[in-house]
Amino acid sequence: MSAKKTTNPTAKTTKAAKSKTAKAKTLKAAAPAKAAKTKKAKADGKMSALDAAAKVLADAGGPMNTKAMIESMAAKGYWTSPAGATPWATLYSALLREINTKGKDARFVKSERGKFAVKN
């Protein structure tokens, strides 16, 4: 009876795998920094939910919760939910995401629990 030979597949790397890794590292190092994204108007002229929220909050002059923002956006015709079940929850998440990712450059500020305002 011959003994079964076992190998560790993660221990061995092929030349092709090594060259792909080296190539990826070279591309990452040589890639230029991405330019900041600029806001482009939608082709159909519709606003995004965040743009509509900024406009509604500026018109209101004070902090609002997301349910009130959604109602105001729909009433003024700025934005309506495309058959979403909880558009206020989606807007809340998008507002927090913008605040967290953009930091001091965000358009919004969380004024109190559940309420947002436009940054001055």
Secondary structure, 3 states (H helix, E strand, C coil): CCCCCCCCCCCCCCHHHHHHHHHHHHHHHHCCCCCCCCCCCCCCCCCCHHHHHHHHHHHHCCCECHHHHHHHHHHHCCCCCCCCCCHHHHHHHHHHHHHHHHHHHCCEEEEECCEEEECC
